[in-house]
Amino acid sequence: MIAKIVTGGDFAGAVNYILDSKKAAEILLGEGVRLKDTNSIIKSFVSQTEMNPRVTKTVGHISLDFSVQDKSKLSNEFMLKVADDYLVRMGIVDTQFVIARHYDKEHPHIHIVFNRVNNEGKTISSKNDRYRSEKICKELTRKYDLYFATGKENVKVHRLKEPDKTKYEIYNSLKETIPKCKDWTELEARLKAEGITINYKCRGNTNVVQGISFTKNNLKFNGSKVDRQFSYSKIKYQLEQNKLQEYFKVIQNPSYDYAFQELIKEGLYQAARDEERQRKKESNQRIKPQKKKNRGYRM
């Protein structure tokens, strides 16, 4: 579950949007407003703002978006329960609001329009509202056992513009490809087939790789900027784990006797230890720049 929260000064625009028939809008709940028709709702909101004319951004608009994974449990009653919990935690209480559900997108979502001038004429604070909203959404996702998305899983890549479009294409390729590879050579080949080039960054004047970036469509992104799981060290660790898992699948073959399996295991462990020692050795080695020979002057 995620929330988008904005403020403004036009109740007519906000109310008309959330009740747009093109979005198959359905009013789930209204508090403190006349629900006779759209104009009645707008007039109800505007009337209360006159209690505090100093507030210019009187409109609060929230979109609560849920994952498709939770679609089966998201009845109107359930979504209202979550919305009420969200509003209370955000301090949006004792004021007018309208909640409407839209059916125009694949994922379930509701819209809330509320009056930032409360029933007593006081202003409902919007200080740090986005930070607080993000924190509360995580709390409610846990409380109601909702699906935790990574943030990138449900992005419609074809709708993005550059450079975000290419960035998400690289993200999807890495997420799909890395689990299938056992070393950097294999990963490079698979990504190259998808038009992605790997660039390595070494530490100072050494051969020790400390960073990685990816290039596609002449656009370059650091691995950790694509996603934290795609830093050089984390990809390296994943490739090593993939290799070990592949080896263990082989040695666990029932056709091998126990002694032979143990022998192979010991060899794998020794190879891993040797690789770690070599890595530490390389990290301490520096390539010394060649000094030009001083030939001096001939007499």
C-alpha positions as CSV (number, residue, x, y, z in Angstrom):
1,M,0.0,0.0,0.0
2,I,1.3,3.5,-0.9
3,A,-0.2,6.9,-0.6
4,K,0.1,10.1,-2.6
5,I,-0.9,13.3,-0.8
6,V,-1.2,16.8,-2.3
7,T,-2.7,20.1,-1.2
8,G,-4.4,22.7,-3.3
9,G,-7.1,25.4,-3.4
10,D,-9.7,24.1,-5.8
11,F,-12.4,21.9,-4.4
12,A,-14.3,21.9,-7.7
13,G,-11.3,20.3,-9.5
14,A,-10.6,17.8,-6.8
15,V,-14.2,16.6,-6.3
16,N,-14.9,16.4,-10.1
17,Y,-11.8,14.3,-10.5
18,I,-12.6,11.7,-7.8
19,L,-16.2,11.5,-8.9
20,D,-15.4,11.3,-12.7
21,S,-17.8,8.8,-14.3
22,K,-15.1,7.9,-16.8
23,K,-13.1,6.4,-13.9
24,A,-16.1,4.3,-12.8
25,A,-16.1,6.2,-9.6
26,E,-18.1,5.0,-6.6
27,I,-18.6,7.1,-3.5
28,L,-17.9,4.9,-0.4
29,L,-18.3,7.5,2.3
30,G,-18.9,11.1,3.0
31,E,-18.6,13.0,6.3
32,G,-19.9,16.5,6.9
33,V,-21.0,17.1,3.3
34,R,-24.2,16.9,1.3
35,L,-24.0,13.9,-1.0
36,K,-27.0,15.0,-3.2
37,D,-24.7,15.7,-6.2
38,T,-21.3,17.0,-7.1
39,N,-22.2,20.6,-6.7
40,S,-23.6,20.0,-3.3
41,I,-20.4,18.4,-2.1
42,I,-18.3,21.3,-3.5
43,K,-20.5,23.9,-1.8
44,S,-20.3,22.0,1.5
45,F,-16.5,22.1,1.4
46,V,-16.3,25.8,0.3
47,S,-18.7,26.9,3.0
48,Q,-16.5,25.5,5.8
49,T,-13.4,27.1,4.4
50,E,-15.0,30.5,5.2
51,M,-14.4,29.8,8.9
52,N,-10.7,30.4,8.3
53,P,-10.1,32.6,5.2
54,R,-6.3,32.8,6.0
55,V,-5.8,29.3,4.7
56,T,-5.1,29.4,0.9
57,K,-4.5,25.7,0.3
58,T,-7.7,24.3,1.8
59,V,-7.9,21.1,-0.2
60,G,-6.3,17.9,0.8
61,H,-6.3,15.1,-1.8
62,I,-5.0,11.6,-1.0
63,S,-4.8,8.5,-3.2
64,L,-4.4,5.2,-1.4
65,D,-3.1,2.6,-3.8
66,F,-3.1,-1.1,-3.1
67,S,-1.3,-4.0,-4.8
68,V,-3.0,-6.3,-7.3
69,Q,-1.8,-9.1,-5.1
70,D,-4.3,-8.1,-2.4
71,K,-7.3,-7.7,-4.8
72,S,-9.3,-10.6,-3.3
73,K,-9.4,-9.1,0.2
74,L,-10.0,-5.5,-0.8
75,S,-13.7,-5.1,-0.3
76,N,-15.2,-1.6,0.1
77,E,-15.6,-2.2,3.9
78,F,-11.9,-3.3,4.2
79,M,-10.6,-0.3,2.3
80,L,-12.7,2.0,4.4
81,K,-11.3,0.5,7.5
82,V,-7.7,1.0,6.3
83,A,-8.5,4.6,5.1
84,D,-10.0,5.5,8.5
85,D,-6.9,4.1,10.3
86,Y,-4.7,6.1,7.9
87,L,-6.6,9.4,8.4
88,V,-6.5,9.1,12.2
89,R,-2.8,8.4,12.2
90,M,-2.2,11.3,9.9
91,G,-4.2,13.6,12.2
92,I,-6.9,14.2,9.6
93,V,-9.8,14.1,12.0
94,D,-12.9,16.3,12.9
95,T,-13.2,17.5,9.3
96,Q,-15.2,17.0,6.1
97,F,-14.1,14.4,3.7
98,V,-15.3,12.2,0.8
99,I,-13.9,8.8,-0.1
100,A,-14.4,7.4,-3.6
101,R,-13.2,4.2,-5.2
102,H,-12.0,4.1,-8.8
103,Y,-12.1,1.1,-11.1
104,D,-10.1,2.5,-14.0
105,K,-6.8,0.9,-13.2
106,E,-5.6,-2.7,-12.7
107,H,-4.6,-2.1,-9.1
108,P,-7.4,-1.2,-6.5
109,H,-7.3,2.3,-5.2
110,I,-9.4,5.0,-3.5
111,H,-9.3,8.8,-3.4
112,I,-9.9,11.0,-0.4
113,V,-10.7,14.7,-0.6
114,F,-10.7,16.4,2.8
115,N,-11.0,20.0,4.1
116,R,-7.9,21.3,5.7
117,V,-10.1,23.7,7.6
118,N,-11.6,21.5,10.3
119,N,-15.0,21.6,11.9
120,E,-13.7,24.2,14.4
121,G,-12.1,26.4,11.8
122,K,-8.5,25.3,12.7
123,T,-6.0,24.3,10.1
124,I,-5.0,20.7,9.6
125,S,-1.2,20.7,9.4
126,S,0.5,19.4,6.3
127,K,4.0,19.6,7.9
128,N,6.2,16.6,6.9
129,D,3.0,15.0,5.5
130,R,4.8,12.9,2.9
131,Y,7.4,11.6,5.3
132,R,4.7,10.7,7.9
133,S,2.5,9.2,5.2
134,E,5.2,6.9,4.0
135,K,5.9,5.7,7.5
136,I,2.2,5.1,8.3
137,C,1.7,3.2,5.0
138,K,4.4,0.8,6.0
139,E,2.8,0.3,9.4
140,L,-0.6,-0.3,8.0
141,T,0.7,-2.7,5.4
142,R,2.1,-4.8,8.2
143,K,-0.9,-4.4,10.4
144,Y,-3.4,-5.5,7.7
145,D,-1.1,-8.2,6.2
146,L,-0.9,-6.4,2.8
147,Y,1.6,-7.2,0.1
148,F,5.0,-5.4,0.4
149,A,6.1,-4.4,-3.1
150,T,9.7,-3.4,-3.9
151,G,8.7,-0.2,-5.4
152,K,9.8,-1.2,-8.9
153,E,7.7,-4.3,-9.4
154,N,4.5,-2.7,-10.6
155,V,6.0,0.1,-12.7
156,K,4.6,0.4,-16.2
157,V,7.9,0.8,-18.1
158,H,6.3,1.5,-21.4
159,R,4.8,4.7,-19.9
160,L,8.1,6.1,-18.6
161,K,10.2,8.7,-20.4
162,E,14.0,8.7,-20.6
163,P,16.2,8.2,-18.7
164,D,13.8,6.4,-16.3
165,K,12.6,4.1,-19.1
166,T,16.1,2.7,-19.7
167,K,16.9,2.6,-16.0
168,Y,13.9,0.3,-15.4
169,E,14.7,-1.8,-18.4
170,I,18.2,-2.4,-16.9
171,Y,16.6,-3.2,-13.5
172,N,14.3,-5.8,-15.0
173,S,17.1,-7.4,-17.0
174,L,19.4,-7.6,-14.0
175,K,16.6,-9.1,-11.8
176,E,15.9,-11.7,-14.4
177,T,19.5,-12.5,-15.4
178,I,21.7,-12.5,-12.3
179,P,20.0,-15.6,-10.7
180,K,20.8,-17.6,-13.9
181,C,24.5,-16.7,-14.0
182,K,27.5,-18.3,-12.2
183,D,30.2,-15.8,-13.1
184,W,30.9,-12.3,-14.6
185,T,31.7,-13.7,-18.0
186,E,28.3,-15.4,-18.3
187,L,26.5,-12.3,-16.9
188,E,28.3,-10.0,-19.4
189,A,27.3,-12.2,-22.3
190,R,23.6,-12.5,-21.3
191,L,23.3,-8.7,-20.7
192,K,25.1,-7.9,-24.0
193,A,22.4,-9.9,-25.8
194,E,19.9,-7.4,-24.3
195,G,22.0,-4.4,-25.3
196,I,23.5,-3.7,-21.9
197,T,27.2,-3.2,-21.3
198,I,28.9,-3.7,-17.9
199,N,31.5,-1.0,-16.9
200,Y,33.9,-1.7,-14.0
201,K,35.5,1.0,-11.8
202,C,38.8,0.1,-10.1
203,R,40.3,1.6,-6.9
204,G,43.0,4.1,-7.7
205,N,45.9,2.6,-9.6
206,T,44.9,-1.0,-8.8
207,N,43.2,-3.8,-10.5
208,V,40.7,-4.1,-7.6
209,V,37.1,-3.5,-8.8
210,Q,35.2,-1.4,-6.3
211,G,32.2,-0.2,-8.4
212,I,30.1,-1.1,-11.4
213,S,27.8,0.7,-13.8
214,F,25.6,-0.3,-16.8
215,T,25.2,1.3,-20.2
216,K,22.2,1.0,-22.5
217,N,20.9,3.3,-25.2
218,N,23.9,5.5,-24.5
219,L,22.7,6.1,-21.0
220,K,24.9,5.1,-18.0
221,F,23.7,4.2,-14.5
222,N,25.7,3.2,-11.4
223,G,24.6,-0.3,-10.2
224,S,23.5,1.0,-6.8
225,K,21.4,3.7,-8.5
226,V,19.5,1.1,-10.5
227,D,18.8,-0.6,-7.2
228,R,20.8,-1.2,-4.0
229,Q,20.9,-4.9,-4.7
230,F,22.9,-4.3,-7.9
231,S,26.1,-2.8,-6.4
232,Y,29.3,-4.6,-7.4
233,S,29.8,-6.4,-4.1
234,K,26.2,-7.6,-3.9
235,I,26.2,-8.9,-7.5
236,K,29.6,-10.6,-6.9
237,Y,28.2,-12.3,-3.8
238,Q,25.1,-13.5,-5.6
239,L,27.2,-15.0,-8.5
240,E,29.4,-16.9,-6.0
241,Q,26.3,-18.3,-4.3
242,N,24.8,-19.3,-7.6
243,K,28.1,-21.2,-8.4
244,L,28.1,-23.0,-5.1
245,Q,24.5,-24.0,-5.4
246,E,25.2,-25.5,-8.8
247,Y,28.1,-27.4,-7.5
248,F,26.1,-28.8,-4.6
249,K,23.4,-30.0,-6.9
250,V,26.0,-32.0,-8.7
251,I,27.7,-33.5,-5.6
252,Q,24.4,-34.4,-4.0
253,N,23.7,-36.7,-6.9
254,P,22.8,-40.1,-5.4
255,S,25.0,-41.9,-7.9
256,Y,28.1,-40.6,-6.1
257,D,29.3,-42.4,-3.0
258,Y,29.7,-40.6,0.3
259,A,33.5,-40.5,0.3
260,F,33.5,-38.9,-3.2
261,Q,30.9,-36.3,-2.2
262,E,33.0,-35.3,0.8
263,L,36.1,-35.0,-1.3
264,I,34.4,-32.7,-3.7
265,K,33.0,-30.6,-0.9
266,E,36.4,-30.2,0.7
267,G,37.7,-29.1,-2.7
268,L,35.0,-26.5,-3.0
269,Y,35.6,-25.1,0.4
270,Q,39.4,-24.9,-0.2
271,A,38.8,-23.1,-3.5
272,A,36.6,-20.6,-1.7
273,R,39.2,-20.0,0.9
274,D,41.9,-19.6,-1.7
275,E,39.7,-17.1,-3.6
276,E,39.2,-15.1,-0.5
277,R,42.9,-15.0,0.3
278,Q,43.6,-13.9,-3.3
279,R,41.0,-11.2,-3.0
280,K,42.6,-9.8,0.1
281,K,46.0,-9.9,-1.5
282,E,44.8,-8.0,-4.5
283,S,43.2,-5.4,-2.4
284,N,46.6,-4.6,-0.8
285,Q,48.5,-4.6,-4.1
286,R,49.0,-1.4,-6.0
287,I,50.2,-1.1,-9.5
288,K,53.3,1.1,-9.3
289,P,53.6,3.5,-12.2
290,Q,56.7,2.9,-14.3
291,K,59.4,5.4,-13.7
292,K,61.2,6.9,-16.7
293,K,64.8,6.0,-16.8
294,N,67.1,9.0,-16.2
295,R,69.7,8.6,-18.8
296,G,71.5,11.8,-17.8
297,Y,73.9,13.6,-20.2
298,R,76.7,12.1,-22.1
299,M,79.9,13.9,-22.0
